[in-house]
Every structure is written in C-alpha cells, then in structure tokens.
Amino acid sequence: MKDNEESEATVPIQLAATAEYLKDYMALKEIWEALDGPNWKYYGEAAPMGCNWNFDKEIDMWGYQPGVQLLDNGRVASIVISGFGANGIVPDAIGQLTELRILNLGAHDELVGGHLFKDVTYNMTQEQRLKIRMDYEQKFLYRDVREGLSDILIDGINANPNFKPIVKSNRIDKKDVQFGNLTNKITGISKALMRCTKLENFFIANSPIVADNFCTKLVDDASLSAYREAFEEEEEEWSWNNFTMLTDMEIYNCKELTTLPMNILAELPELQMLNVACNQKIPGDVLLENWNDFIDGKSGDKIQVLYLGYNKLTATPEHDQLKKMVKLGMLDVTSNEISTVHAFGKEINLSKVYLDYNQIDKIEDVDGYYCGYYDMESFTCSYNQLKEVPNIFNAASKYTIGSVNFSHNQITGLEDGDSHRGINTSNLDLSYNHLTEFPGTLIKKGSPLTVLIMSGNGMTTIKKGDLVGKNSYLLTSLDFQFNKLKEIPFEDFLPENMPYVYGIEFSYNQFSQFPVAPLNCSSLTVFGIRHQRDESGLRCLSQWPEGLYKCPSLSAFFIGSNDLRKIEDTISPYIRIFEIKDNPNISIDLTTVCPYIQAGQYQLIYDKTQNIQGCDILLE
C-alpha cells in the first residue's frame, strides 16, 4: 500500500468469549436446555402466543429473547419465564447472571393474562413496584364494600358525579386459578442463585417444587457443568444476608410444599412483600410455625405486605409475636380455617385486613384494639362465624376507616351491648346476619356512616331514635332490603336528621303502609319499595304515596311487584326511572309524563297488560 492511498479489506470480528454479557447469554442457553426449552410454548398475553426462545442466531443476539431484559452493557437483568411451561431444575448456570434483578419462574397471574412484569424495566419505579405488590390483592381480594348495595342504589350512585363510582370488582373466578393446577414442572433451583445478590423480585408459582430443593445445593454433574468447580470454591461465602435488594418474593400454589423454605425466608434481610398463598399441602400448624419463624427472622420487622390466603391455617400468631411486625400494612388470611384471630395491638397500623372465608368466632383485642387504625382503608371479615359485632373500633376516633365488612356471619347483636364504642367507618356492611333488631347503638355512639347495608337480616324492628346520632346527618345510602320490616320510626327519617340521604332501599319487606317520611328529604333521589309480602307470602302494599310529585329530587322510584290499584295522583315529571311492573291490578294515567316518554327522557318499567292510560305510544 502506498501512503495516503485508500483501500478495502474484509476483517473478521471475533467476540471475546470471556465477555461477561456473552457468558450471560451462554448461561441463558444452558438454562433453556435444562428446563426443556425446545418444548416451550408461551400461553399468556405479555408475549406472542406460542413463542419460544431462539438461539439459531449470532451469539451476541442470544440475550434478545421473550421475557428477557438486558442492561445497557448487555448483561441479563430480568428473566420472566412464567407461562412458558418450563420443566426441570434451574441449573447452576443461573449463578452466572450476577446482574439479575427480576427472576419470575411462575406467578399468580399466569392463567389470567401474565401481565405482572409486562413493560416493567429492571430499574422499576416505586409506582411500578407497588403495582406488582398489590396485583394479587386487586385480582383476587379487593372489593368495594358498596357492591353489596342493591342494583338500584348502585346505579343511582354511579349516575351522580358527586359520588365515587362503584366499579364492579373484576374478581377472578376460582376456576381460573385452580388450586394445585401446575403450569410448569420446575422441581428445583440451584444453590448458585445465591450469587445473584442484586436480585429484587423472586417469584415461583404453580410448580411441584419442594422446600428441600430451594437453593440448597448445586445441581449439575461436575462433568456436565462449566460452573460447578468454580462455584464450589466460593460456596462457603454465599449468604442470603447479602440479598439487601431482594424486597419482593412469591411462592404461590406450589402443591408439593409441606413447609416453606425457611432457609431463605428467615434470612432475607429486607423483604417487604411475601406471597405464600395457595400452598394447601402445608399443614396448618407447620405454616403457623413458619409464620412465627419469619417474624423472628431478619425481615419480620420490615415486611409490609403478607399474603397467606387459601391455606390451612387454623390460628394466627399470638399478640407477643404479631406486635413485632411493626411495618406491616396489609394482611391477607382469607380462605383458611382460622377460628380465633389474635390482636396486633394499637401500635401496628394496618391499612388493609382480609379475614374472609374462615371459621372466625372471635377477634381478640389488646386494650380495645385489634390494630391501629391511623391509615386503614378496609377491614373485612365476611363469611365467618361471628355472633357479635366485635368491639374493636371506636366511633370517637379521629381516624375514619374507609370500609368495614362483617356481612355473612351469624351476628345477633353488638359485643358489650350498649357499651359498644361504635365503628369509625364511612361504609359498613352488616348484611346477611341475624340482626332482628336494628343495632341503634352504632348510630347513637356517633359512627360516621355514609353507606349502611343491612339487607338479609330478617330484621323486624327499627326503634325510635335508632337512627339518630351526632353523625347521622352523614348518611347517604341505606339498604334494608330482604328483611321483615312493617314500619319505620317517622322522626328518624325526617330531613333534619338525614339532610343528605340520597338513596333508600326497602324492597322485599312487609310494608302495608307506605313509609312516607323519607320522601320529605330534599336530597332523596332513589327510592325502592318493591315486592312487599306478608307472613303468608301475600302482596300487602296497595297504598300509593299521595303527593309524590312534590319530591323534586326523586328521579328513580321503584314500586313494582306490589298490589297497587287505581292511582289518581299526578305522576311526577321529575322522575326519570319509574318501575310499576308486576302490579296486576294497577290503573294509572300517565298523561303528564307522556311527552317525556315519547322524547326518550323517561324510563317506564311496566307490563303491557297493565291498565295504563294517557300515553298511546306504550301500546305500540
């Protein structure tokens, strides 16, 4: 070549096999092969259906696989193989991935979308972290207590922009997360994972793994593994105490577990979320022992979210143990076999408590407190065996709980009777209990209720003054359907006591005289009094509320399935939803509202066989 003369040459570029990112990629291939990778077929929604990893390309592209995320330097930061159908033991090669932040070998959302880590990067925000932590709660636990209201009250609330809308919870049906249904066949994880000390999220679910195979040994034959000899030299230095970034862990629906892997859980120093729901082969006493050991472990005073639902627990730890969980914010023990719930005490401020579907007949307290209520959003203990409303709250508290749910128990009254302190909550559900008399002490003690659900109690009596208290003016929605009420105390429902009442439901009771008092409330918008029957099952309400048109705020009125006869009253043009169907003997003139019906501004729910006059369009 001459000086300053340009020329072309083909120069082969060789990638250094010693580069850490290439070692990561070769480790990915070993992991894929060890877990039956050639037969993987993805079945979730976070990647193309049926996709698989592909190594039929240049080695520097091996890191670009579905469910794998890389750092800017090419090192592997995240592996999500939930939904691929992995089969086998996670090999020693996992220990090469020392920059790994997320390891998801299976999760609770596999059969309902697989979106848990979709679009989540290795450097996730606090908002993303919180969303992952609460995903199980949102899918399987959360329910707006106001969903217990009747449909007409729900529709009325949702029609008013001044109220927070009631969104029906998208509760996944149990058949979608069938207990013991395996989505993978991962039977073990190499101890070499203990080299991955930057791990932040470690999930495994729907797997036949047992506790003895959780990172207890190196698993590959030395003759087959390039890692075994090197790892054995440093093995003594490995410690779970070094996992200071591992904050979130899930061991969910692992049907062969007979105990939790406490060799890991008791040693992790910074665990904040633990989901061990749906491990039903663990005996209740063993799981309780695991819980106690975890409390005494290194993260017992740091854990914030604890899921223990759908297991075989028969008891919770004693107060002296629970009080050590000083940062716990959410507890889930739904669908166990618990009879007595021990108290955390006033100093532990829980925000969400899920105790539903157990055999609880006693909620203990310490000095009147189950826990602190400084920032409580919801307390739910439905579908249990409580005989009384526990006296663990205080209506005089300056901290108001979002909602309290004691529905579907066997409650006949209040613990401590008239000495009950009331409940400092906005929304209270006591439906489907055995409260034959209204528990007036709750209102008299100043419980700041806005929504009260009392349906399905067989209630016969509301005594005068039961609904009068210093905070009764806050009431907006009252649901008394499916009881045996024949009358209500007139004074309790006057506007000066309930100035902001918005909806009242009296359907499915035994009224023979129309309860007119609420119609005087200027804010009353929704009123239901359908299907009144006496003790013999005969229709008993034939009285029409004269002057109904004088209630200008009433826009939804439901009086169907009664025994209304000739109605000579003016029909209110302010009403926009008017139900009179299944009143076989009714005779009514709708002349005043026919123009609104014709304009599509008035919804009449009726039978064409009824004697309806003054609006021929209804005959078409």
KOLDONU-545474 format. One record per residue: x, y, z of N, C-alpha, C in turn. Coordinates in pm, whole numbers, plus 50000, padded with zeros to 5 digits. Atoms other than C-alpha are relative to their C-alpha. Layout:
REM residues N
XYZXYZXYZ;...
***
This chain:
REM residues 620
500824988050000500005000050000500865012550000;499294987350003501115035049927499445009150107;500444990549900500935062950179498795007949948;501204992050026497565080950192499104994149891;500855006350101496015056049950498944991450067;501105007549941492565042050043499864986349936;500245013650050491805005050009498974993250088;501005007549924489184979850130500544986450035;499585013349955489744948050326498914994150087;500955007049915487494922350494500714994950123;499355003749875488434918550858498984992850088;500955007049913486634891651066500035005450142;500104995049862485384904451402499684988150091;500225011149907485694879251684499635005750136;500444995749869483724884652006500734992150106;499275006849894485664876652321499044991450081;500885009249926484074845952478500065002550149;499894997249858485264859052813499175012150043;500844988549966482964889752796498834995250086;501025004549905480514887953087498614999249936;501345000550059477494895852876499844987849911;500085012250080478354867052640499894987750089;500165010949904478764844352939498544999050047;501424999949963475274855253041499164993149894;500805005550108473914845852700500184984949990;499785014450002475554811652708499304993450118;500735005249883474084807053057498504999149970;501415000550039470644815652916499704987349921;500245011950081471004787652665500034987550086;499965011749912472014762952936498744999050085;501245000049921469034773253148498844995249914;501075003950094466724769552847500044985049972;499875014350028468074735052765499664991650122;500265007749878467914723353128498524999850036;501434999049968464274734353153499134996249881;500775005550113463154716052837499585010949902;500314988550085463324748152634499484996949862;500525002650134462804732252291498494997549994;501445002849998459264723052400499175011250063;500764988849944458304756852547499015005549897;500994992850082455174773952415499305010050091;500574989849913454124806652568498485000849983;501464999750008450404808952657499365012150068;500574988149938449974843052825499705010949899;500324988750086449354877652686501135010249992;498904990349996452664895252758500994997949886;499145003050115454354879252452499154992849897;500805006950103453174863852124499674985650041;500465013449964451144832252181500834989449928;499255011150056453184800652130501465002749975;498604996650030456534818452111500954992350091;498965007149927459804803752238501295008149988;498684994150017463384813852288500654994349874;499365004050125465564811951977501515002650008;498544998749996469304805151973500624997349862;499515002250136469574799851598500375013449938;499554986950047471354833051553501375002650063;498684996749948474634850251633499965000650153;499975001049855475714845651995499745013550067;500234987149936475654883152062498535004349995;501444997350003471904882051989499234990450091;500695009949917471144853552229499265006250120;500664993749886470144877652502498655006049967;501274994050042467224890752298498954989149984;500985010749995464534866052398498725005150066;501244996149930460864869352502500154997750151;499925001149856460764876152875501365003250059;498654996749953464434886352898500255014949976;499604986050015465614921852961501495001350029;498564998149988469184934352932500325013950052;499474987149964471174962253089500625006649877;499384993050113472804988352866501304993449956;498755006750035476014968352882499804985749951;500315013250054474234936852760499794989350104;500195010149897474144918753095498514997350022;501405003849978470934899853177499515005950132;500574993449883468764919753418498694993750046;501335005249964465414901653409499694987549918;500485012150068464124866953328498584997350049;501395003149970460364860953314499594988349911;500425011650079459514825553202498684994550052;501375003349963456114824853368499174998549873;500845002250117453784809753108500644992449888;499325007450107456374791052901499924984950018;500095014449977455854756953062501344993450026;498685005449970459384751553195499894986850075;500055013549943460224716253307501424995950040;498695004649956463164705253522500545008150115;499334993049891465694720453762500775011849942;499244988450042467064755453722501484997150027;498635005249985470764747253661500955009950065;498974991749939473974760753809500295012549917;499734988550087474234784253510499295012650048;500704988149949471784807353689500955008850078;499054992449920474714817753907500885009349920;499224990950086476424834353611499325013649990;500764987850026473674860753595500045009250121;499804992349876475084882553872499435014149994;500684987050010473334913953741498474998349999;501435002950007469904897253760499235007850107;500874992649907467184919053917498654993150020;501335006149995463984900153835500114985649953;500095014050039463514862353830498584995350026;501395004449990459974850753759499904986349934;500135013850048459684812953728498554995450001;501425003249989455904814253766499365009850095;500664990049916453374838153917498504997650003;501435002149977449774840954034499145004349882;500814994650110448674857853711500164992449870;499725007150125449754831453458498744996949920;501215004250070446244819853375499025011449978;500894988550018444744854653379500725011449930;499394989750084447004872953138501505000349996;498554999749998450614871253251500605013749983;499544986350022450974909053261500855005450115;499424994949876452684911453601501255008449977;498764992750025456074922453469500065005949859;500014994350134454994934453126500335014950006;499594986050009456624967753040500695005150127;499274996149879458424967453377501484998149972;498575000850024462114975253339500724996050128;499215004449886464894963553566500155011150105;499934988949905465054998353724498605005750021;501404996349987461374999353811499815011450099;500354989049911459795029653975499274994750122;500755003949881458175028854318498544997249965;501385002250043454805031254145499854986249937;500045013350060455575000253938500174989150105;499775009849894456864981854243498734997850083;501245001049922453694989754438498924992949921;501015006550083451524978854146500214984949996;499705014449998453284944954136499614994050134;500305005149866452914940854512498504998450023;501435000249974449204948254506499214993249889;500705006550112448394929254184499144988450049;500785011449949447294898154372498765004850076;501144994649927445094918754601498935005249904;500964994350093443484937054310499284989249920;500625010550081442814904954117499114990750083;500665010749925441684881954398499365004150132;500494996449867440854901654713499135012550001;500664987049986439744937554658498544999649955;501414998450035436044945254657499485012550069;500644988249944434314978554704498814995350084;501055004949912432064972055006498635004749952;501294994950049429344992854836499404991349891;500575009650096428934964954582498884991850065;501075007149930426694949554850498675007249997;501254992750014424094976554786499144994049889;500885004850106421084968654571500385006549868;499664994950133421394974054197499495014249977;500554986750026419155004454201500785010850075;499184990349927421265021654467501365001649933;498724999250071424475013154280499865008649875;500234992250122423035027053957499805014850033;500224986149960421905058354140501285007150038;498714994149962425335064454291500855002549877;499164998650119427055058653958499485010849905;500564989550085424725083653793500295014050054;499754987149937425815111154031501505002950001;498554997150007429215126953954500615004350132;499484995849870429505138554314500424988350088;499625011949926429935102754435501114992649929;499015008950060432875079954381499274988449937;500745010950066431625054554125500314986450060;499835013849954431135018354226500324991549878;499575008350112433104996953984499974985550046;500095014149964432204960353998501404993849998;498665005849992435314941954113500134988849899;499725010250102436854920653842500594987850068;499525011349922437144891454081500144987749912;499745011850082438764862153904499344988050064;500665011849949436724830753940501034989550040;499055009849948438384802854136500444990149893;499645009950102438314780253832501185004849915;498894994750078440834803653667501344998650072;498775001849922443364797853944499864987450084;500295012649932442564762054031501174995950089;498975003949906444464751354339500634986849955;499315012150041447114725654252500164998449851;499855000650145446904732953881501395004749961;498634996550034450504732253757500095006149861;499754994050131451614754853474501454997949958;498635003750034455224743553489500384987850084;499525011649925457224714153621501415002350052;498714996849940460134731753784500094993250136;499905008049877461274708154058501125004650093;498924995449915464304726654192500725012049941;499214988450041466584756854179501394998450059;498615001549955470364755354201500355010350107;499494991149896472074770054505500815011449940;499214989650065474124790154257499245013149985;500784987550001471274815454256500495009550108;499534991649890472874827854578501145009349958;499014990650052475504845054360499325012749947;500734988950065472784868254221499495009750107;500344991949883472824892754512499335013349965;500714987750039471304921354309498524997349971;501395003850025468004902654282499065008750083;501024991849933464944924054368498664992950010;501275007250003461964902054273500284985449966;499805014450020461964864054302498654993250015;501335006050002458724846454202500094985749947;500225013450055457874809754159498594995850039;501395003749975454354795854127499594988349912;500625010550080452234767054001501014989249963;498865008750021455184743754043499974988550100;499925011249906455844709454203501245000450090;498794998849920458984722354379499724997450148;500105002349855459584711954743501065008350069;499134990949926461344731355017501464995849993;498615004750000464474709455014500735003249871;499374997150129465084719354650500075014949969;499864985650016465034756954707501445004150032;498664994349987468654766654651500804993950115;499295006749891470084740654891501294993449954;498795006850051472734725754663500225003549854;499724999450144474474727954328499444987449937;500825011150052472544705654095500624993049879;499485006050123474654698853785501144990450029;498875009149995477004669653741501275007749961;498764992650026480584682753751500504998049859;499525002850135481334666153419499205007249893;500874993350097478494684953251500015015150017;500124985949969478844718853413501335007049997;498804991750002481424745553340500095008650124;500064991249884480364763153660500314992950130;499995007249873480474735953921501295002050080;498734999349927484174736654011500255014150054;499774986249956484414774654025499065003950113;500994996449898481224777854229500294993250132;499725007249876482264751354480501075006950083;498914993249930485344771654566499505011950082;500494988149931483284801754672498704997650078;501315003049944480164784154803499875003950147;500074997049857481014789455169499765014850027;500174985649982480884827055116498585004649969;501364995950038477324827154986499135001550124;500914997849887474684840955221498785007949953;501224992450031471074852255187500025013750066;499894987149933472024880355419500575010749907;499454990650097473774896155120498955005449903;501054996050095470454899954933499245012150055;500594988049942469814935155055499045007149906;500914993750098467904944254736498764991449974;501145009050024465514914554739498875003850095;501104994849918462274930354862498674992949975;501295005950035459524910254689500194985449961;499865014350027459084872554689498614993550000;501275007450010456254849454585500294985249984;499975014650011455954812154643498544995750004;501465000950011452414806054519499584987049934;500615012050060450424774354454501064989749960;499025010750020453344750254487499474987850076;500885009749936451244719754557500734989150077;499285010449928454014696954687500725005250123;499344994549882455314720654953499324995050128;500535003849869454894706955306500535009350108;499524989149915456764736455460500595010549909;499354989550077458044769755337501514998850012;498535000649994461774772655256500555010550096;499594990249899462684789855581501505002649997;498584997350017466394786355499500235012849922;499944987450075465684815655265499215010950072;500924989649952462724834155415500425006050133;499584994649870464154837555766501305007849992;498694993950012467494850055635500025012549915;500024988050085466494876255378499865012550088;499974988849906467254909855542499055011649972;500784988150036464984934255354498694996749930;501235004150069461864915255243498845008950044;501134991249972458854938255215498664994249955;501235006650045456304917055026500254985149989;499905014550009455764879755066498624994449970;501245006650038453044860054888500234985050005;499915014649988452764823855004498584994250003;501375004750008449074819254923499924986949921;500375011850080447574786854791501044988850006;499115011549979450094762054934499314990550098;500945006949912447474738655070500504986750054;499475012449944449664708555137500795002550128;499314996749876451424726855419499014999150115;500935001049886449724716155746499905013450072;500234987149935448224744955940500995003050110;499074997449891450484740556241501405002849949;498684997550058453574739656020500065014149942;500024986650057452554771255836500025010550110;499964990849887451934788356170501425000950057;498615000149954455404777856282500895007849902;499264992250100456794791655954499795015050021;500334985949979454994824556020500755005450122;499294995849880456434826656371501515001249976;498574999650030459924818556243500345011949912;499774988450086459594845255977500015012850083;500054988149914458604871056239501315001650077;498754999649926461734861956438501225000849909;498914999150096463814862756119500415014349974;499384987050024465634891955966499075010249935;500934990650062462644907055783498675001050074;501274999849926459944901956045499525013950034;500374986249965460034938656140500065009349880;499954991950122460304950355777498894996749902;501015004350096457564931055596498835009750002;501114990550013454794953855465498734993649946;501145006650063452534930855261500184985050015;499905014449975451804894855359498724993149954;501125007950052449554871355160500124985650051;500025013749946448634838855338498684993149970;501335005350029445244831655181500014986249938;500225013050063443884798255064501024989750048;499125009949939445974777455303499224992350106;500635008349898445284755155605500245005350141;499794994249869445994779255889498774998150088;501105000949904443884772756198500125010750107;499794989449900445324801056406501025009949945;498984990050031447384832756381500985000450116;499074998749888450484840256591499395007850116;500464992949882449954853056944500385014949990;499754985550001449944890357018501475003450019;498594996949974453514889857152500874998349876;499295001550126454664878256809499545010549899;500534990850101452364899356592500455014350023;499634986149972453364931456766501415003349951;498654997750055456894926756626499965004249853;500114996850143455584932056269499665014849985;500274985849981455924969456309499725007649871;500234993050127455794978555939498914993649916;501035006750079453024955255827498865009549969;501114991550041450394973655627498814992249949;501105007950052448344946355459500174985450037;500015014149963447414911755586498844993049930;501025008350065445554885255387500094985850054;500095014049956444484852855554498654994149957;501295005050047441324846555350500054985149973;500205014050038440024811355300501024990750066;499275009649920441884793755578498994993050092;500885006949905440434775155879500165006150139;499704992849876441074801456145498725002150081;501154997649913438724803556444500215012250090;499694988549914440454829056670501105008449937;499034990750056442274859656544500615008050114;499314992649894444874873756780500305014249954;499864985850029445504911056803501455003949973;498704993750021448414931356671500275010550107;499864989249904447774959456915499995013649934;500204986450048447324996756880501195005549923;498814994150061450905003456771500234995649855;499835005050137450644983356446498855005249916;501064993650080448715004556196499864993049865;500285007050125447364981355929499125008949911;500844992450093445824996655616498924991349937;500985009150057444054965755478500084986750072;500075012949930442904934455660498944991549931;500905009450065441354904655479499934987150084;500205011849914439934877955715498854991349949;501215006450052437124865055492500164984849987;500085014450028436054828755450500894991950095;499365008349899437354813855774498924994550093;500955004749899435704800056088500095008750124;499714990849891436344830756299498755002750083;501084996649908434114834056603500485009950107;499454990649902436414857156800501155007849939;498884991350035438594887056712500485006450129;499504995149872440754894457012500505014349988;499494986349995441864929057118500985001450114;499124996049891444514944857334499655014350036;500464986849955443144974057532499005006149902;501054995250089440234976257289500405001249855;499524998650137442314974856972500424986449943;499415011150076442854947156718501315004649939;498814993750055445344970056547499765015050002;500204985650014445905007056495499275003249872;500854996750115443605024756250500395013549939;499544986950046445725055156160499765002049851;500104998550146445625048255786499234988449938;500705011950047443145019755747499025003349888;500914998550112441365016955414498834990250011;501095009949993439394984855470500314989150101;499945011349908438694958155728498844990949964;501075008850045436764928155603500114986350064;500075012949931435714897355797498654993649968;501275005850043432814883455595500124984849991;500065014650014431714847055566500804993150112;499405006449883432754837255917498904996150098;500975004949901431024826556241499895009250121;500154990449891430964858256448498565000650046;501354998849943427984860656682499685014350038;500184986049963428524897256772500945008949918;499114990350063429964928256609501115003050100;498924998249902433404929856775500155014550043;499824986649945434084959556999501475003849991;498584997450023437484966756844500225013449931;499904987050065436735000556687499535010750099;500464989249914435815034556828499495011449914;500614989550082433375058656666500565013850033;499474987049960435035086956859501415002449946;498654998450053438365081056686500045010949894;499854989750103439685109256470500414994049867;499625007050123440765083256212498824992049948;501165006750057437965071855984500444989249901;499695011450087438255037455818499145001049874;500764999450125437215035755454498784991050002;501135009349998435045004755494500264988750098;499985011549911434234976855740498914990449955;500945009950054432554944555628499924988150094;500285011849917431024919155868498814992249943;501145006950061428494905155620500184984850006;499995014650008427574868255608500704993650121;499615006649876428274859755971498734995050069;501175004449922425874848956248499695010250109;500074989249901425714882556425498565002750042;501314996949944422744888656653500005013350077;499934987649924423984919656834501425005150007;498714993649986426934940556947500724994650123;499205003949884429744928757172499965011350103;500124990549889429324946057511498735008349992;501314993650004425814957157411500055015049987;500064985450008425124993857480501355006550028;498664994649974428764998057586500914998849878;499235000550125429904990757231500365014149958;499504986550026432005020257115499675005249861;500284995750136430675022056760501164996849908;498995003250100432685019356440500345012649922;499544988050069434755047456291500234997349853;499915003050142433975039555929498955007549921;500984993550089432235055755633499024990049942;500835010150067430905023555479499984987350083;500155011749913429554994855688499014990149938;500855010650053428154961755562499764989650110;500415010149901426264940455817498944990849940;501055007950066424134922355561500164985150025;500065014649991423104885955585500604994950132;499755004849866423434881955959498644996650064;501265003249930420714876056224499605011550091;500334988149922420104911656343498525003149985;501444998050010416354910656401499595014050045;500214986149960416564944956570501165008449951;498944991250050418484974156427500965003350114;499014997149895421754979256625500215015050016;500024985549991420975015056715501195006150070;498844994749928423985018656943501085005149904;498994995750098426195021556633499795014549960;500304986250041424435053756531500075009350120;500024991449881423955067156882501405003450049;498624997449957427685064056953500765008849901;499384990550092428405086056653500794994049887;499305006050114429635061456390499775008649876;500134990350111430325084256088499634993249868;500395008150115428445062455839499415008649889;500684994450116427575073655490499214989249928;500685011450062426655039355349499814989250106;500325010549903424895013455566499204989249928;500655011350067423964979055431499534990250106;500605008649898421564959055650499114989349937;500895009350069419934936355391500164985750050;499955014449975419074899855454500204996050145;499855003449858418914900355835498734994350063;501265003849936415254891655891499595010250104;500274989549902415004924856075498535003650005;501424996649981411584932556220499805013850060;500194987949920412264963756424501115010149981;499124988549985413834997856396499325009150101;500644992349894413095015756722500225015049980;499894985550006412525052956752501325004350062;498714995249952415905070156790501184991549958;498895008750041417935041256647500885006349893;499254993850109418985062456350500325014750028;499714986249961419595094456546501305000450079;498724998449932423105104256646500715012349947;499344987550038425605132456617500524999849856;499495001050137426815119156280499004993949902;500985006250090423585105156136499725008849878;500204991150115423435135555909500894996249882;499105004150106426245119455708499424989249910;500565011450074424045090655590499525004349861;500464997450137423525089955213499304988049938;500585011950061422655053755124499684989750106;500465009949903420605029155330499344988549926;500555011750067419864993755218499414990650105;500715008649906417194974955419499244988949928;500775010150073416034950455152500174986250062;500005013949953415264914055231499994999250153;500235001049856414084919555589498514997650023;501415002149967410694917755766499405012650062;500474987349946410074954455834498565002849957;501384996050029406464966355859499805015050015;500084985649979407115001955969501385005350037;498764993549961409865026956038499665011650093;500254988449913410195054256304500005012949918;500194988450088408875085356129501065010750026;499114989049965411075110156317501454997549955;498605003150035414325091956239500325003449855;499784997950143413855097055866499645014149954;500324986350038412975133955876501255007349951;498864993050060415175158755686501005005450100;499054994449904416675174155999500974989550053;499115010649956418175140156086500834994449885;499315005450118419095128455734499915010049885;500144989550103419525160155527500624996349865;499295003150124421775143555268499704985949948;500295013550046420155109655224499675000149851;500105000250147420355100654856499214988149950;500705011950044419065065254825499574991250116;500535009149898416895042155036499374988149932;500535012550057416035005954963499224992450108;500875007549910413044989855139499384987849930;500625011150073412284962954880500114986950079;500025013349939411444927554992499885000950152;500354999549859409944936255330498514997050014;501415003149974406414935455475499175012550024;500754987649981405144971255449498614998949939;501364998650053401394975255415499615014849991;500164985650007401525012755481501285005949942;498824994550066403845033255263500815008450100;499154992249908406825047055467500345013649937;499914987450072406425083255358501085009450054;499084990449938408895100155597501205003549913;498814996550080411965097555368499685009149882;500344991850115410055114855087500095014850030;499844986149962410395147055283501445004949989;498594996350008414185146355245500305006049863;499874992650124415115171854982501044994049905;498965005750087418105151954852499694985849956;500355013850036416325118354818499834998749849;499995001550147416935106654461499554986249956;500345013950035416495068654459499234993850116;500825006349896413745050254646499444986949944;500515013050041412935013254623499114993950105;500905006849908409954995654780499234989149924;500595010950079409334965954552499694987950088;500205013649950407914932254643499774999550152;500385001049858406194936654980499034988350017;500815012049974404744904155118499824998150150;500235002849858403134895055449500534986250037;499485012949953403934864055659499494988349919;500585010850082401684843255433500485000449857;499494998850136403514854655122499075007649908;500964992650082400584876255003500445014549984;499694986050023401014910654849499285008550105;500604992449889400464936055124500065015149981;499924985650020401294970554984499115004149883;500884994850104398464987054794499895015250006;500094985549980398905022654920500985007449910;499154991350082400215048754679500365012550081;499614988049924402215077954830499485012749935;500594987950057399985107854758500985011750007;499134988350003401895138954656501444996849967;498635003850035404915120454528500645010349908;499494990150095405255147154260500605012250070;499464988749925406145172154535501444997750046;498625003349962409515154854587500885002149877;499344996650128411525172654313501344993049978;498695006450020414825154554376499864985349962;500195014350025413335119654338499984997549849;499935002650143414375107153995499934985249966;500105014450025414255069154036499114994050109;500995005149904411215052754200499574986149957;500255014050032410705015154215498964994550096;501095005049918407365001954341499334988149931;500525011750072406964971054124499724988350092;500325012549932405624937054231499305002450133;500844997749883403054950454476498544998249960;501435001650030399254953754477499355013749982;500574986850025398694989454358498724998749917;501295000350072395164996254237499865013149920;500224987650076393695028454094500805011450063;499164988949954396145057354119499465012849937;500584987550048394575091754093500955011850018;499024989549973397665111354192500695004349871;499194995450113399675132653948501344992850002;498725007250009402695113453827501125010249976;498934990149999405925132553883500765000449868;499174998850121407655145853571501505000250032;498584999749961410885147853771500604986150000;499515013750000411145110253789500454996349859;499485004350130413265096053508500004984849985;500135014650002413085059153604498854996550094;501215002849924409665046853718499614985549974;500325014250015409045009753781498664996750067;501315004249946405464997153822499644985949955;500315013250053405694962853660499564990550111;500505010049907404034932853824499125005950109;501144995549919401204953053976498774996849915;500995004750099398454933153800498685007750002;501304993249991395504954453921500125015249988;499764985650002397004988753863499195006949890;500634991350098395175016753684500635013750019;499204987949983397275047653616499945008549874;500044990550111397145078853399501375006749990;498654994650018400505089653255500015011949905;500094988750092399305119953059501115010350024;499044989349969401665143753242501434996449960;498625003850030404765123653163500154994049861;499925006250132403875110052817500945007449905;499064993250090405775137652633501464996250028;498635004049965408935127852823500294985849955;499855013750048408355091352741500244999949849;499864999250145407945100052373501375005449960;498714993950032411175120452384501174991350046;498945008849952413105091452538500685005050126;499434994349879413665111152859499404994250127;500705005649885411575089453085499964984849982;499985014550010412165052353151498894994050085;501115006649931408945034353239500204984949991;499865014649994409304998253352498644994550038;501405003649982405874982353313499694987149925;500505011350077403814953353175498965005249902;500984995450099401804958252857498584995750033;501345004449960398904940053021499385009450103;500504990949897398554967953280499115010849939;500934989550044395844994553257500695013650011;499254987450002397965024453160499345009149898;500764990650084396165054753021500825012649975;499434986850026397165087752866501305000049924;498735000450076400135075752660499944988449902;500255010750097399215056152350501284993849944;498765005550054402835051552247500404987250070;499665012149925403105025052517499234987949949;500805011150052400515004152333500554994949868;499475003750131402535002652012500904987750010;
***
